[in-house]
């Protein structure tokens, strides 16, 4: 199934919130930033609602795209190795997944 429009929505929302999303990373960053969690949850909820996509598919789309955004950022690339940036995205995905399981 083609998920182009859903992926474009996720990419656009991440890009729109890029400054805030790039201000903290990983488990420590998401715990300290209530705005970051709120942004992720809004993207998940809206993608699920408007495109009828499962939360699991949205989570994968969202955090794969976020990891690409982290790894593409020039400043982040100069501060962290690629494995660390991948770890940050994985920690954030695990945190949000855990919160979704508590709610669901």
Steps between C-alpha positions, in 0.01 A plus 500: 500500500632845407546723804633806317246749635537372858877517478485851355276610787744354755800661326326838481403491869854406604644775281250753638611414855867443418645768728329361807564137405871562450537672836505176703571136426445149622329385816640781713395761245144380456446465875615860554296642210125472535467680166689230313271225626196714420622551141558127450159410642327759279671361189406143598139589580446709186664247268290223652183709476540662156669215315359200688850368570571274797700644789775245432537613140498866606764434768731337247444777245546775758815373665667380180445849360621659824818291492565615144444860611745458790762335279462767228541800728846653453537610861395165641731316261790704633412426865388135493588186309224337289448217750431747780247687287327170420499418871333833581217430254461143632477623861236755408303238306512261798382776736205598279412134433496433873274800560263390224477154656412652838220706345373229265 
